Amino acid sequence: MEAVEERLMALEAKVHATLAVMEQAGRDRENLEAKLQALQADLRSRQHEIVTLQAERERDAVALARLRAERDEVRARVEGLLGEIARLEAAMQGAGT
């Protein structure tokens, strides 16, 4: 009878140890799930930031193209004015001679 009682006590100890391991595994799982949720939130935040930065980059590219076009237009006007000045100077020199 003592042998049965000893085996029952050993079995009970194993059950308690198993329950303790299962409880720790449950806590570990909860911690991992919390970390996973935090990482997913961080990922969503970074994805949103990437989308925002891409939109800003596209707006900047459009603004840059517009500024380049304006620069080319101003350059063409300046070159036209310089040509007109050169013609006027030539006409003045021709009339003065």
N, CA, C and O atoms as CSV, one atom per row, in Angstrom:
chain,resi,resn,atom,element,x,y,z
A,1,MET,N,N,0.816,-1.189,0.000
A,1,MET,CA,C,0.000,0.000,0.000
A,1,MET,C,C,0.867,1.264,0.000
A,1,MET,O,O,0.503,2.284,-0.584
A,2,GLU,N,N,2.038,1.167,0.680
A,2,GLU,CA,C,2.934,2.320,0.686
A,2,GLU,C,C,3.459,2.607,-0.704
A,2,GLU,O,O,3.645,3.765,-1.076
A,3,ALA,N,N,3.692,1.591,-1.447
A,3,ALA,CA,C,4.214,1.766,-2.806
A,3,ALA,C,C,3.202,2.509,-3.665
A,3,ALA,O,O,3.574,3.368,-4.465
A,4,VAL,N,N,1.934,2.184,-3.502
A,4,VAL,CA,C,0.881,2.864,-4.261
A,4,VAL,C,C,0.800,4.317,-3.831
A,4,VAL,O,O,0.661,5.220,-4.657
A,5,GLU,N,N,0.888,4.526,-2.533
A,5,GLU,CA,C,0.830,5.898,-2.022
A,5,GLU,C,C,2.031,6.709,-2.509
A,5,GLU,O,O,1.885,7.878,-2.866
A,6,GLU,N,N,3.204,6.102,-2.526
A,6,GLU,CA,C,4.391,6.787,-3.018
A,6,GLU,C,C,4.255,7.112,-4.502
A,6,GLU,O,O,4.624,8.201,-4.941
A,7,ARG,N,N,3.736,6.187,-5.256
A,7,ARG,CA,C,3.538,6.413,-6.690
A,7,ARG,C,C,2.513,7.510,-6.924
A,7,ARG,O,O,2.660,8.326,-7.834
A,8,LEU,N,N,1.457,7.526,-6.084
A,8,LEU,CA,C,0.448,8.580,-6.209
A,8,LEU,C,C,1.061,9.942,-5.877
A,8,LEU,O,O,0.765,10.933,-6.545
A,9,MET,N,N,1.891,9.996,-4.878
A,9,MET,CA,C,2.535,11.251,-4.498
A,9,MET,C,C,3.499,11.708,-5.605
A,9,MET,O,O,3.588,12.896,-5.916
A,10,ALA,N,N,4.216,10.742,-6.188
A,10,ALA,CA,C,5.130,11.074,-7.285
A,10,ALA,C,C,4.332,11.585,-8.484
A,10,ALA,O,O,4.717,12.545,-9.151
A,11,LEU,N,N,3.218,10.919,-8.732
A,11,LEU,CA,C,2.357,11.342,-9.846
A,11,LEU,C,C,1.793,12.724,-9.585
A,11,LEU,O,O,1.736,13.549,-10.497
A,12,GLU,N,N,1.377,12.991,-8.360
A,12,GLU,CA,C,0.857,14.305,-7.993
A,12,GLU,C,C,1.930,15.379,-8.173
A,12,GLU,O,O,1.640,16.478,-8.643
A,13,ALA,N,N,3.157,15.060,-7.800
A,13,ALA,CA,C,4.267,16.009,-7.967
A,13,ALA,C,C,4.494,16.293,-9.449
A,13,ALA,O,O,4.732,17.434,-9.843
A,14,LYS,N,N,4.419,15.245,-10.261
A,14,LYS,CA,C,4.576,15.428,-11.710
A,14,LYS,C,C,3.442,16.281,-12.280
A,14,LYS,O,O,3.660,17.120,-13.154
A,15,VAL,N,N,2.225,16.054,-11.771
A,15,VAL,CA,C,1.072,16.848,-12.234
A,15,VAL,C,C,1.283,18.313,-11.863
A,15,VAL,O,O,1.045,19.193,-12.690
A,16,HIS,N,N,1.724,18.591,-10.639
A,16,HIS,CA,C,1.979,19.960,-10.206
A,16,HIS,C,C,3.083,20.602,-11.052
A,16,HIS,O,O,2.982,21.761,-11.453
A,17,ALA,N,N,4.137,19.826,-11.314
A,17,ALA,CA,C,5.236,20.345,-12.144
A,17,ALA,C,C,4.740,20.639,-13.553
A,17,ALA,O,O,5.093,21.656,-14.148
A,18,THR,N,N,3.917,19.737,-14.078
A,18,THR,CA,C,3.369,19.933,-15.423
A,18,THR,C,C,2.474,21.173,-15.460
A,18,THR,O,O,2.534,21.955,-16.408
A,19,LEU,N,N,1.647,21.351,-14.430
A,19,LEU,CA,C,0.782,22.534,-14.359
A,19,LEU,C,C,1.601,23.817,-14.277
A,19,LEU,O,O,1.254,24.827,-14.889
A,20,ALA,N,N,2.691,23.766,-13.514
A,20,ALA,CA,C,3.560,24.940,-13.393
A,20,ALA,C,C,4.185,25.272,-14.747
A,20,ALA,O,O,4.271,26.437,-15.134
A,21,VAL,N,N,4.618,24.236,-15.457
A,21,VAL,CA,C,5.199,24.450,-16.794
A,21,VAL,C,C,4.142,25.022,-17.734
A,21,VAL,O,O,4.426,25.927,-18.519
A,22,MET,N,N,2.921,24.490,-17.652
A,22,MET,CA,C,1.843,24.986,-18.523
A,22,MET,C,C,1.499,26.443,-18.196
A,22,MET,O,O,1.240,27.236,-19.101
A,23,GLU,N,N,1.494,26.795,-16.918
A,23,GLU,CA,C,1.218,28.175,-16.527
A,23,GLU,C,C,2.299,29.111,-17.052
A,23,GLU,O,O,2.003,30.194,-17.555
A,24,GLN,N,N,3.550,28.686,-16.931
A,24,GLN,CA,C,4.660,29.503,-17.440
A,24,GLN,C,C,4.555,29.629,-18.963
A,24,GLN,O,O,4.783,30.702,-19.520
A,25,ALA,N,N,4.212,28.537,-19.620
A,25,ALA,CA,C,4.050,28.575,-21.073
A,25,ALA,C,C,2.928,29.545,-21.458
A,25,ALA,O,O,3.042,30.271,-22.446
A,26,GLY,N,N,1.856,29.553,-20.681
A,26,GLY,CA,C,0.750,30.491,-20.938
A,26,GLY,C,C,1.203,31.934,-20.776
A,26,GLY,O,O,0.868,32.792,-21.593
A,27,ARG,N,N,1.974,32.202,-19.712
A,27,ARG,CA,C,2.490,33.567,-19.500
A,27,ARG,C,C,3.442,33.957,-20.627
A,27,ARG,O,O,3.403,35.080,-21.131
A,28,ASP,N,N,4.297,33.010,-21.014
A,28,ASP,CA,C,5.229,33.282,-22.113
A,28,ASP,C,C,4.465,33.588,-23.407
A,28,ASP,O,O,4.822,34.494,-24.159
A,29,ARG,N,N,3.423,32.822,-23.638
A,29,ARG,CA,C,2.612,33.035,-24.840
A,29,ARG,C,C,1.961,34.422,-24.807
A,29,ARG,O,O,1.952,35.132,-25.813
A,30,GLU,N,N,1.422,34.799,-23.652
A,30,GLU,CA,C,0.805,36.122,-23.533
A,30,GLU,C,C,1.834,37.225,-23.784
A,30,GLU,O,O,1.548,38.212,-24.461
A,31,ASN,N,N,3.034,37.043,-23.229
A,31,ASN,CA,C,4.096,38.029,-23.452
A,31,ASN,C,C,4.466,38.113,-24.927
A,31,ASN,O,O,4.645,39.201,-25.473
A,32,LEU,N,N,4.577,36.954,-25.560
A,32,LEU,CA,C,4.908,36.942,-26.991
A,32,LEU,C,C,3.808,37.573,-27.827
A,32,LEU,O,O,4.091,38.286,-28.789
A,33,GLU,N,N,2.565,37.318,-27.470
A,33,GLU,CA,C,1.446,37.928,-28.196
A,33,GLU,C,C,1.459,39.446,-28.030
A,33,GLU,O,O,1.192,40.183,-28.978
A,34,ALA,N,N,1.771,39.906,-26.820
A,34,ALA,CA,C,1.857,41.351,-26.590
A,34,ALA,C,C,2.990,41.959,-27.419
A,34,ALA,O,O,2.824,43.027,-28.010
A,35,LYS,N,N,4.143,41.280,-27.463
A,35,LYS,CA,C,5.259,41.765,-28.277
A,35,LYS,C,C,4.890,41.774,-29.753
A,35,LYS,O,O,5.224,42.708,-30.481
A,36,LEU,N,N,4.199,40.724,-30.186
A,36,LEU,CA,C,3.775,40.639,-31.581
A,36,LEU,C,C,2.833,41.788,-31.931
A,36,LEU,O,O,2.971,42.404,-32.987
A,37,GLN,N,N,1.888,42.074,-31.057
A,37,GLN,CA,C,0.965,43.179,-31.299
A,37,GLN,C,C,1.703,44.513,-31.354
A,37,GLN,O,O,1.389,45.371,-32.178
A,38,ALA,N,N,2.683,44.680,-30.473
A,38,ALA,CA,C,3.470,45.917,-30.478
A,38,ALA,C,C,4.265,46.032,-31.779
A,38,ALA,O,O,4.344,47.109,-32.370
A,39,LEU,N,N,4.846,44.930,-32.218
A,39,LEU,CA,C,5.608,44.951,-33.473
A,39,LEU,C,C,4.697,45.206,-34.674
A,39,LEU,O,O,5.077,45.915,-35.606
A,40,GLN,N,N,3.510,44.634,-34.648
A,40,GLN,CA,C,2.561,44.873,-35.744
A,40,GLN,C,C,2.136,46.336,-35.771
A,40,GLN,O,O,2.005,46.925,-36.844
A,41,ALA,N,N,1.921,46.922,-34.605
A,41,ALA,CA,C,1.565,48.343,-34.538
A,41,ALA,C,C,2.711,49.196,-35.058
A,41,ALA,O,O,2.489,50.165,-35.784
A,42,ASP,N,N,3.934,48.839,-34.689
A,42,ASP,CA,C,5.107,49.566,-35.170
A,42,ASP,C,C,5.225,49.435,-36.692
A,42,ASP,O,O,5.533,50.407,-37.382
A,43,LEU,N,N,4.981,48.247,-37.200
A,43,LEU,CA,C,5.034,48.018,-38.641
A,43,LEU,C,C,3.989,48.864,-39.360
A,43,LEU,O,O,4.286,49.480,-40.384
A,44,ARG,N,N,2.771,48.899,-38.831
A,44,ARG,CA,C,1.720,49.731,-39.450
A,44,ARG,C,C,2.121,51.195,-39.429
A,44,ARG,O,O,1.890,51.918,-40.399
A,45,SER,N,N,2.717,51.633,-38.335
A,45,SER,CA,C,3.164,53.017,-38.220
A,45,SER,C,C,4.242,53.326,-39.254
A,45,SER,O,O,4.211,54.373,-39.900
A,46,ARG,N,N,5.180,52.422,-39.402
A,46,ARG,CA,C,6.259,52.633,-40.377
A,46,ARG,C,C,5.733,52.595,-41.797
A,46,ARG,O,O,6.200,53.352,-42.649
A,47,GLN,N,N,4.764,51.723,-42.068
A,47,GLN,CA,C,4.176,51.670,-43.402
A,47,GLN,C,C,3.464,52.984,-43.709
A,47,GLN,O,O,3.547,53.502,-44.823
A,48,HIS,N,N,2.766,53.514,-42.711
A,48,HIS,CA,C,2.085,54.795,-42.890
A,48,HIS,C,C,3.115,55.889,-43.152
A,48,HIS,O,O,2.911,56.749,-44.009
A,49,GLU,N,N,4.208,55.853,-42.418
A,49,GLU,CA,C,5.274,56.842,-42.602
A,49,GLU,C,C,5.873,56.733,-44.003
A,49,GLU,O,O,6.168,57.749,-44.631
A,50,ILE,N,N,6.052,55.516,-44.492
A,50,ILE,CA,C,6.589,55.316,-45.842
A,50,ILE,C,C,5.646,55.899,-46.875
A,50,ILE,O,O,6.083,56.573,-47.808
A,51,VAL,N,N,4.357,55.645,-46.717
A,51,VAL,CA,C,3.370,56.178,-47.659
A,51,VAL,C,C,3.408,57.710,-47.637
A,51,VAL,O,O,3.354,58.357,-48.683
A,52,THR,N,N,3.500,58.270,-46.447
A,52,THR,CA,C,3.559,59.727,-46.312
A,52,THR,C,C,4.811,60.279,-46.984
A,52,THR,O,O,4.745,61.275,-47.705
A,53,LEU,N,N,5.943,59.637,-46.750
A,53,LEU,CA,C,7.200,60.094,-47.361
A,53,LEU,C,C,7.169,59.954,-48.882
A,53,LEU,O,O,7.699,60.804,-49.596
A,54,GLN,N,N,6.553,58.889,-49.373
A,54,GLN,CA,C,6.443,58.720,-50.820
A,54,GLN,C,C,5.569,59.811,-51.425
A,54,GLN,O,O,5.875,60.330,-52.498
A,55,ALA,N,N,4.487,60.158,-50.744
A,55,ALA,CA,C,3.613,61.228,-51.233
A,55,ALA,C,C,4.367,62.557,-51.242
A,55,ALA,O,O,4.250,63.332,-52.191
A,56,GLU,N,N,5.139,62.819,-50.188
A,56,GLU,CA,C,5.940,64.046,-50.138
A,56,GLU,C,C,6.963,64.059,-51.267
A,56,GLU,O,O,7.189,65.090,-51.900
A,57,ARG,N,N,7.573,62.917,-51.510
A,57,ARG,CA,C,8.574,62.819,-52.578
A,57,ARG,C,C,7.933,63.111,-53.934
A,57,ARG,O,O,8.515,63.814,-54.760
A,58,GLU,N,N,6.749,62.578,-54.158
A,58,GLU,CA,C,6.048,62.834,-55.422
A,58,GLU,C,C,5.699,64.316,-55.554
A,58,GLU,O,O,5.844,64.896,-56.629
A,59,ARG,N,N,5.236,64.931,-54.455
A,59,ARG,CA,C,4.930,66.368,-54.496
A,59,ARG,C,C,6.196,67.175,-54.779
A,59,ARG,O,O,6.168,68.137,-55.547
A,60,ASP,N,N,7.302,66.778,-54.157
A,60,ASP,CA,C,8.567,67.465,-54.384
A,60,ASP,C,C,9.021,67.317,-55.837
A,60,ASP,O,O,9.540,68.263,-56.430
A,61,ALA,N,N,8.825,66.135,-56.403
A,61,ALA,CA,C,9.212,65.909,-57.802
A,61,ALA,C,C,8.390,66.793,-58.727
A,61,ALA,O,O,8.919,67.347,-59.691
A,62,VAL,N,N,7.101,66.928,-58.438
A,62,VAL,CA,C,6.235,67.790,-59.248
A,62,VAL,C,C,6.681,69.244,-59.101
A,62,VAL,O,O,6.767,69.971,-60.091
A,63,ALA,N,N,6.962,69.665,-57.882
A,63,ALA,CA,C,7.413,71.042,-57.650
A,63,ALA,C,C,8.749,71.293,-58.344
A,63,ALA,O,O,8.954,72.362,-58.919
A,64,LEU,N,N,9.649,70.330,-58.295
A,64,LEU,CA,C,10.941,70.469,-58.946
A,64,LEU,C,C,10.777,70.596,-60.457
A,64,LEU,O,O,11.432,71.424,-61.090
A,65,ALA,N,N,9.914,69.787,-61.025
A,65,ALA,CA,C,9.665,69.870,-62.469
A,65,ALA,C,C,9.084,71.238,-62.832
A,65,ALA,O,O,9.454,71.828,-63.847
A,66,ARG,N,N,8.175,71.735,-61.999
A,66,ARG,CA,C,7.584,73.051,-62.250
A,66,ARG,C,C,8.649,74.138,-62.168
A,66,ARG,O,O,8.691,75.030,-63.016
A,67,LEU,N,N,9.507,74.071,-61.156
A,67,LEU,CA,C,10.575,75.060,-60.995
A,67,LEU,C,C,11.562,75.004,-62.159
A,67,LEU,O,O,12.035,76.042,-62.621
A,68,ARG,N,N,11.870,73.821,-62.625
A,68,ARG,CA,C,12.773,73.690,-63.778
A,68,ARG,C,C,12.143,74.309,-65.022
A,68,ARG,O,O,12.818,74.980,-65.801
A,69,ALA,N,N,10.858,74.080,-65.199
A,69,ALA,CA,C,10.165,74.665,-66.349
A,69,ALA,C,C,10.168,76.191,-66.247
A,69,ALA,O,O,10.400,76.884,-67.237
A,70,GLU,N,N,9.910,76.704,-65.054
A,70,GLU,CA,C,9.946,78.153,-64.855
A,70,GLU,C,C,11.346,78.702,-65.112
A,70,GLU,O,O,11.499,79.755,-65.731
A,71,ARG,N,N,12.365,77.990,-64.636
A,71,ARG,CA,C,13.749,78.413,-64.853
A,71,ARG,C,C,14.067,78.470,-66.346
A,71,ARG,O,O,14.695,79.418,-66.817
A,72,ASP,N,N,13.631,77.450,-67.086
A,72,ASP,CA,C,13.878,77.430,-68.528
A,72,ASP,C,C,13.155,78.585,-69.228
A,72,ASP,O,O,13.673,79.190,-70.165
A,73,GLU,N,N,11.938,78.871,-68.742
A,73,GLU,CA,C,11.173,79.984,-69.323
A,73,GLU,C,C,11.878,81.309,-69.042
A,73,GLU,O,O,11.987,82.150,-69.934
A,74,VAL,N,N,12.352,81.504,-67.823
A,74,VAL,CA,C,13.063,82.740,-67.468
A,74,VAL,C,C,14.349,82.838,-68.272
A,74,VAL,O,O,14.694,83.908,-68.773
A,75,ARG,N,N,15.056,81.726,-68.394
A,75,ARG,CA,C,16.301,81.718,-69.165
A,75,ARG,C,C,16.027,82.135,-70.617
A,75,ARG,O,O,16.770,82.929,-71.193
A,76,ALA,N,N,14.964,81.594,-71.191
A,76,ALA,CA,C,14.619,81.939,-72.572
A,76,ALA,C,C,14.288,83.426,-72.689
A,76,ALA,O,O,14.686,84.077,-73.655
A,77,ARG,N,N,13.562,83.964,-71.708
A,77,ARG,CA,C,13.238,85.404,-71.737
A,77,ARG,C,C,14.506,86.249,-71.628
A,77,ARG,O,O,14.680,87.221,-72.364
A,78,VAL,N,N,15.395,85.866,-70.695
A,78,VAL,CA,C,16.646,86.610,-70.514
A,78,VAL,C,C,17.464,86.558,-71.796
A,78,VAL,O,O,17.994,87.577,-72.238
A,79,GLU,N,N,17.569,85.387,-72.388
A,79,GLU,CA,C,18.326,85.272,-73.640
A,79,GLU,C,C,17.685,86.125,-74.742
A,79,GLU,O,O,18.385,86.740,-75.546
A,80,GLY,N,N,16.364,86.153,-74.767
A,80,GLY,CA,C,15.669,87.011,-75.741
A,80,GLY,C,C,15.965,88.479,-75.501
A,80,GLY,O,O,16.225,89.239,-76.434
A,81,LEU,N,N,15.921,88.871,-74.213
A,81,LEU,CA,C,16.225,90.269,-73.885
A,81,LEU,C,C,17.675,90.606,-74.211
A,81,LEU,O,O,17.954,91.693,-74.719
A,82,LEU,N,N,18.601,89.696,-73.929
A,82,LEU,CA,C,19.995,89.932,-74.259
A,82,LEU,C,C,20.187,90.061,-75.772
A,82,LEU,O,O,20.980,90.879,-76.237
A,83,GLY,N,N,19.464,89.258,-76.522
A,83,GLY,CA,C,19.518,89.368,-77.984
A,83,GLY,C,C,18.975,90.701,-78.458
A,83,GLY,O,O,19.534,91.324,-79.360
A,84,GLU,N,N,17.883,91.135,-77.846
A,84,GLU,CA,C,17.289,92.428,-78.206
A,84,GLU,C,C,18.250,93.564,-77.860
A,84,GLU,O,O,18.408,94.505,-78.638
A,85,ILE,N,N,18.893,93.476,-76.688
A,85,ILE,CA,C,19.871,94.496,-76.288
A,85,ILE,C,C,21.026,94.525,-77.288
A,85,ILE,O,O,21.479,95.598,-77.688
A,86,ALA,N,N,21.496,93.358,-77.687
A,86,ALA,CA,C,22.597,93.303,-78.661
A,86,ALA,C,C,22.172,93.935,-79.970
A,86,ALA,O,O,22.967,94.641,-80.590
A,87,ARG,N,N,20.936,93.704,-80.414
A,87,ARG,CA,C,20.455,94.311,-81.663
A,87,ARG,C,C,20.357,95.819,-81.523
A,87,ARG,O,O,20.728,96.562,-82.432
A,88,LEU,N,N,19.844,96.277,-80.356
A,88,LEU,CA,C,19.732,97.722,-80.136
A,88,LEU,C,C,21.112,98.374,-80.093
A,88,LEU,O,O,21.310,99.452,-80.654
A,89,GLU,N,N,22.065,97.722,-79.427
A,89,GLU,CA,C,23.423,98.267,-79.394
A,89,GLU,C,C,24.020,98.330,-80.792
A,89,GLU,O,O,24.703,99.291,-81.147
A,90,ALA,N,N,23.756,97.298,-81.573
A,90,ALA,CA,C,24.272,97.287,-82.950
A,90,ALA,C,C,23.624,98.400,-83.763
A,90,ALA,O,O,24.283,99.068,-84.560
A,91,ALA,N,N,22.316,98.592,-83.550
A,91,ALA,CA,C,21.618,99.644,-84.290
A,91,ALA,C,C,22.115,101.015,-83.869
A,91,ALA,O,O,22.264,101.919,-84.692
A,92,MET,N,N,22.373,101.158,-82.555
A,92,MET,CA,C,22.880,102.452,-82.052
A,92,MET,C,C,24.288,102.737,-82.601
A,92,MET,O,O,24.611,103.869,-82.960
A,93,GLN,N,N,25.095,101.708,-82.654
A,93,GLN,CA,C,26.442,101.888,-83.166
A,93,GLN,C,C,26.407,102.160,-84.676
A,93,GLN,O,O,27.199,102.942,-85.202
A,94,GLY,N,N,25.473,101.498,-85.349
A,94,GLY,CA,C,25.332,101.722,-86.783
A,94,GLY,C,C,24.808,103.118,-87.072
A,94,GLY,O,O,25.221,103.736,-88.053
A,95,ALA,N,N,23.927,103.617,-86.259
A,95,ALA,CA,C,23.372,104.948,-86.452
A,95,ALA,C,C,24.373,106.016,-86.029
A,95,ALA,O,O,24.353,107.123,-86.567
A,96,GLY,N,N,25.223,105.714,-85.102
A,96,GLY,CA,C,26.204,106.675,-84.587
A,96,GLY,C,C,27.406,106.804,-85.500
A,96,GLY,O,O,28.163,107.767,-85.374
A,97,THR,N,N,27.602,105.901,-86.384
A,97,THR,CA,C,28.774,105.965,-87.235
A,97,THR,C,C,28.539,106.732,-88.466
A,97,THR,O,O,29.444,106.873,-89.288
